[in-house]
Amino acid sequence: MRAGGLFLLVFVAAGPLAAQTVIRPAPPLDSARVAVRDALVQLSDSLETIDAAAARLQRDYQQASGASLLFRARMVLEACNRSAGIVPSTRARVMATKISEPQRVHHRTNLLTALDQLKTDLGRCESEFAKMSQAGQSETVRGYGNDRALRVQGALRRYERTLREFYGAMGIRVVPAGAETRPTSG
């Protein structure tokens, strides 16, 4: 009975506090953070094409024809090529961002390292899928393409984790186009 009374007291006392919550929109980003956000979003959008191409290859690898498998491998290759071409300019934009707060500097350093690793992983993707997308390699794609697709997707997930941490440290919120942003409480 005593615990129930305590719960009721906490519940009743919390009611007026909840009514005092103030909802404020996120503060606008300065031009430096907008520029770095835009560069990172452009790279992320290109990485989505790799993820989609890899997922299609994974979906189809067991039952698809040889020609379809080669096409799927070429799609992964082209997506990796596009993204690899964007990484250097994105890295330069991140590097050029003027920040001095130790936590933000730390997260920028981590992101630069992640971008370097991503460039290496995309190079590996280009190399492996260039070989697999050649004529006569459909059974190689069937045998090894799924594993290689999983590896490149794993590299994307590692990069995305570091990117989310950077966004958090920089106070950058990225929402899909058309999605409503929810104000933060505070």
Secondary structure, DSSP 8 states (H G I E B T S, - for coil): -HHHHHHHHHHHHHHHHHTT--EE------HHHHHHHHHHHHHHHHHHHHHHHHHHHHHHTTTS-HHHHHHHHHHHHHHHHHHHHHHHHHHHHHHH-----HHHHHHHHHHHHHHHHHHHHHHHHHHHHHHHTSTT-HHHIIIIIHHHHHHHHHHHHHHHHHHHHHHHHHT-----TT-----EE-
